[in-house]
């Protein structure tokens, strides 16, 4: 396709041209297809994003296997949603990708709330217990008092407060970046109106 003297090469599976009827044994060249320039740019952008979005979805499928260890029902739901995301990149199904995009928004919200909770946890000193250990370490009866900090429950990835906060904020930002790219890909997928604008 060469709108305004710019060459574009699109795969046959591209959702903007895959619906075009090809009689058995006939070839349709791009010169036979009239595609508005805005749709050509979207079709080209989809092909450039395919690999990265599929990689994100496959990583999500692998991560959902981890959730099976936590809870079978939660793992099953997340696995199905992640598979939906991957299938949507193969079949270019907006409905499947909408489900996956909703899951991504939920992940962003959970990451944000988790980071907020950890920050408030560390800011609240009542959630930390300090106990005094009294030991007699010498023969003359002098006592050695030390303060030991004990967290009421083990929730964090690291023992260092700052590393935990930075880690969770980074996870939130990374999840936001992933959701942004999935949303961008979702908006590039053709609608029925877009397909009707493409003529042979």
Order of alpha helices (4+ residues) and beta strands (2+ residues): alpha-alpha-alpha-beta-beta-alpha-alpha
